[in-house]
Amino acid sequence: MALMNRKLNKKIETIFLIPDQSYTFLSSSMVKEIAMLGGNTADFVPACVEKKLKKCVVSLSKGEHDK
């Protein structure tokens, strides 16, 4: 976006404001990818979800599928 603004008008300055984590969107795909790569998901999901997610990752790594 900043590059496009500069291309359209060199006088435009683009500022990005980053909100507190509690106001941001995080997709489930991103959380799953973090888990699959061995990352810590505790800051992104409730404890009960984290527990289930870890169980699913272990099952997938063993080639099992949760029914």
Secondary structure, DSSP 8 states (H G I E B T S, - for coil): -HHHHHHH-TT---------GGGS---HHHHHHHHHTT---TTTS-HHHHHHHHHHHHHHHTT----
